[in-house]
């Protein structure tokens, strides 16, 4: 499992856990499938920002399954 800070580790169709903007204080994770990567830089200290297939947007904290 990766920590979601490197863009190269994340691909559309992967299952990830993200922290939504409103959950940043609590650290509550939301699980889903990546639709698009929103962060353009190769890495980000708080996690790569993605949009899930259900439309939610947040920063990747955990990458599940094969990376």
NORKA-V878736 format. One record per residue. SS is DSSP state (@ for helix, = for strand, . for the rest). NEAR is the number of other ideal C-beta (glycine too) atoms within 8 Angstrom. D_LAST is the distance of its C-alpha to the last C-alpha in whole Angstrom. Layout:
ss->[SS	SS]
near->[NEAR	NEAR]
d_last->[D_LAST	D_LAST]
//
This chain:
ss->[.	=	.	.	.	=	@	@	@	.	.	.	.	.	=	=	=	=	=	=	@	@	@	.	.	.	.	.	=	=	=	=	=	=	=	=	=	.	.	.	.	.	=	.	.	.	.	.	=	=	=	=	.	.	.	.	=	=	=	=	=	=	=	.	.	.	.]
near->[5	9	8	15	10	10	11	5	8	15	5	7	5	12	9	17	9	17	12	11	6	4	12	8	4	5	7	7	10	12	8	11	9	17	8	7	10	9	9	3	6	5	8	11	4	5	12	15	11	17	9	15	7	5	6	10	10	13	12	15	11	11	14	9	6	2	7]
d_last->[8	8	11	10	13	11	11	9	6	7	8	11	11	8	10	10	13	16	19	22	24	27	25	24	27	26	23	22	19	18	16	15	13	12	15	16	15	18	18	19	18	16	15	17	19	19	15	14	17	15	17	16	18	21	22	21	20	19	16	13	14	11	7	8	6	4	0]
//
